[in-house]
């Protein structure tokens, strides 16, 4: 359970106090953090969210309204919570952040009455949220989404399929980005909130990944959704999705830091005690070189992620480039660190059930979801070509 927040100038006293709260939660709920179901995620997911809700931690990804409006969340807080949770459990981390990702268009753009009817129970961990963006032929390029929402009187009729949707089959509702046709490409997309029990909506079966995760397809067949369930007006779905990523993309880096720090800790423990050729592995030059590389990667990721989060919280404005950098640098670094951990653990590193083997499977999808890293590189390069100032 040895995680603590790195001391950095990006943090305020409130962040260190929050780190203490998260550590207390981790101690109290160790059984949840070490539960690794392979397929039946519904019961454990609800138990995790109830525990997070009771502790008030969901409020960091789904903040309380102030004066009728909901303030932008503190991105540094989201990143540090994800770092701490992912240090132990990618499932708990996923359940935490999806309450924010799966509701962000609501608390950023929706009418207060519609917004609060969904957000209050989500904040308490009583309902599970999901964000349905990806399609069979529209992944990182959301503008190519083909799911349609056709207006028919006071309802929209949804038809199409979403894939790779986290919480598919266990969510109580989905925010769905669909084509309403106000313009070509991204300009013709809108966001609608769809209850899981709506006729014509089917979810599943679960898609099995290299790291067990609640994910699968969601299909819509003449699925009728009230016109009042549109979020932010027709044609604003793409903008809502991109604003969501600007907030949450740095936190993917936060989770990556958690994985890297755990892999580094496990490796140091291993090489200090494992003896080869008459000495511990820690005394070998080649091993020390690996440890140095792993440390440099981890520390670089920490600085990049929390710099982006600080800029979002303190400087403000668009942070698309910084968010992309945080996600790209941290997830690539975590992959290298975990790979080195596996190598230094030898056969134990590839033995099913070992900590570093689990991390190896957990960390690999991070370079794909929320925009593949190749797309992040495009975002970074285009931003620099348009304005090279750091």
Secondary structure as the mmCIF struct_conf table of DSSP 4:
data_model
#
loop_
_struct_conf.conf_type_id
_struct_conf.id
_struct_conf.beg_label_comp_id
_struct_conf.beg_label_asym_id
_struct_conf.beg_label_seq_id
_struct_conf.end_label_comp_id
_struct_conf.end_label_asym_id
_struct_conf.end_label_seq_id
HELX_LH_PP_P HELX_LH_PP_P1 UNK A 5 UNK A 7
TURN_TY1_P TURN_TY1_P1 UNK A 9 UNK A 10
HELX_RH_AL_P HELX_RH_AL_P1 UNK A 13 UNK A 28
TURN_TY1_P TURN_TY1_P2 UNK A 29 UNK A 29
HELX_RH_AL_P HELX_RH_AL_P2 UNK A 30 UNK A 33
TURN_TY1_P TURN_TY1_P3 UNK A 34 UNK A 34
BEND BEND1 UNK A 38 UNK A 39
HELX_RH_AL_P HELX_RH_AL_P3 UNK A 42 UNK A 54
TURN_TY1_P TURN_TY1_P4 UNK A 55 UNK A 56
HELX_RH_3T_P HELX_RH_3T_P1 UNK A 58 UNK A 60
TURN_TY1_P TURN_TY1_P5 UNK A 61 UNK A 61
BEND BEND2 UNK A 62 UNK A 62
HELX_LH_PP_P HELX_LH_PP_P2 UNK A 63 UNK A 64
STRN STRN1 UNK A 65 UNK A 66
TURN_TY1_P TURN_TY1_P6 UNK A 67 UNK A 68
STRN STRN2 UNK A 69 UNK A 70
HELX_LH_PP_P HELX_LH_PP_P3 UNK A 71 UNK A 73
HELX_RH_AL_P HELX_RH_AL_P4 UNK A 75 UNK A 88
HELX_RH_AL_P HELX_RH_AL_P5 UNK A 90 UNK A 101
TURN_TY1_P TURN_TY1_P7 UNK A 102 UNK A 103
HELX_RH_AL_P HELX_RH_AL_P6 UNK A 104 UNK A 109
BEND BEND3 UNK A 110 UNK A 110
HELX_RH_AL_P HELX_RH_AL_P7 UNK A 112 UNK A 123
TURN_TY1_P TURN_TY1_P8 UNK A 124 UNK A 125
BEND BEND4 UNK A 126 UNK A 127
STRN STRN3 UNK A 129 UNK A 132
STRN STRN4 UNK A 135 UNK A 135
TURN_TY1_P TURN_TY1_P9 UNK A 136 UNK A 137
STRN STRN5 UNK A 138 UNK A 138
BEND BEND5 UNK A 139 UNK A 140
HELX_RH_3T_P HELX_RH_3T_P2 UNK A 142 UNK A 144
STRN STRN6 UNK A 148 UNK A 152
TURN_TY1_P TURN_TY1_P10 UNK A 153 UNK A 154
STRN STRN7 UNK A 155 UNK A 166
TURN_TY1_P TURN_TY1_P11 UNK A 167 UNK A 170
BEND BEND6 UNK A 172 UNK A 172
STRN STRN8 UNK A 173 UNK A 179
BEND BEND7 UNK A 182 UNK A 184
HELX_RH_3T_P HELX_RH_3T_P3 UNK A 185 UNK A 188
STRN STRN9 UNK A 189 UNK A 195
TURN_TY1_P TURN_TY1_P12 UNK A 196 UNK A 197
BEND BEND8 UNK A 198 UNK A 198
TURN_TY1_P TURN_TY1_P13 UNK A 199 UNK A 200
STRN STRN10 UNK A 201 UNK A 206
HELX_LH_PP_P HELX_LH_PP_P4 UNK A 207 UNK A 208
BEND BEND9 UNK A 210 UNK A 211
STRN STRN11 UNK A 215 UNK A 226
HELX_RH_3T_P HELX_RH_3T_P4 UNK A 227 UNK A 229
STRN STRN12 UNK A 230 UNK A 231
BEND BEND10 UNK A 232 UNK A 233
TURN_TY1_P TURN_TY1_P14 UNK A 234 UNK A 235
HELX_RH_AL_P HELX_RH_AL_P8 UNK A 237 UNK A 273
STRN STRN13 UNK A 275 UNK A 276
TURN_TY1_P TURN_TY1_P15 UNK A 277 UNK A 278
STRN STRN14 UNK A 279 UNK A 280
HELX_RH_3T_P HELX_RH_3T_P5 UNK A 281 UNK A 283
BEND BEND11 UNK A 284 UNK A 284
HELX_RH_AL_P HELX_RH_AL_P9 UNK A 285 UNK A 310
HELX_RH_PI_P HELX_RH_PI_P1 UNK A 311 UNK A 315
BEND BEND12 UNK A 317 UNK A 317
HELX_RH_AL_P HELX_RH_AL_P10 UNK A 320 UNK A 345
HELX_RH_3T_P HELX_RH_3T_P6 UNK A 346 UNK A 350
BEND BEND13 UNK A 351 UNK A 351
TURN_TY1_P TURN_TY1_P16 UNK A 352 UNK A 353
HELX_RH_AL_P HELX_RH_AL_P11 UNK A 355 UNK A 364
HELX_RH_3T_P HELX_RH_3T_P7 UNK A 365 UNK A 367
TURN_TY1_P TURN_TY1_P17 UNK A 368 UNK A 368
BEND BEND14 UNK A 369 UNK A 371
HELX_RH_AL_P HELX_RH_AL_P12 UNK A 373 UNK A 386
#
